[in-house]
Amino acid sequence: MRKKIILICEECLSRNYTTYKNNDDKERLEIKKYCKRCEKHTIHKESK
């Protein structure tokens, strides 16, 4: 079963994206994505 997660921008802390990941992955997901609020590409991390 896959788990739904929310990605948060590191700079402005806005919640921009949702995605899915496997339950057996224990590490937090980090992806470089475009932030609408910052208007540039930033690192987005998985929320708690």
N, C-alpha and C positions, 0 to 999 in steps of 0.2 A: 504494500500500500504506500502511495506517495503522500507526502505531507505538504500542505500549502504554507508558504512562508512569505513574509513581507520584507522588502529591501529598503533600507534607509540610507540616504545620502550622508556621507561623513562630514561634509562642510556645513550644510544648512539644516540637517536632521529632518528633512521632509521625507514622508513615506510615499515614494513614487511608483514602485513596481511590486507586483506579486508574481510568484513563480512556484514551482513544485520541486521537491527533492525527495530522495529515498529516505526512509526512516532509519536505515542502518548507517547513514553518514553522520558521524559525530561532530565533524568540524563545521564551523560557520562558513557559509558561502560568501565569497567576495567577488564582485563583478564590476568592471568599469563600464558605466552606462551614462547616458545623457540625463542631466537634471534640468527640469524646466525652470525651476526657481533660480538656480545659479547660472543658468544659460551656458553651461559647458559640461564636458565629460568629467565625471568624478567617480571615485570608488564608492560603491554601494555595498553595505554589509547586511547580513541577515539580522533581523531583530530578535530579541529574546522571547 
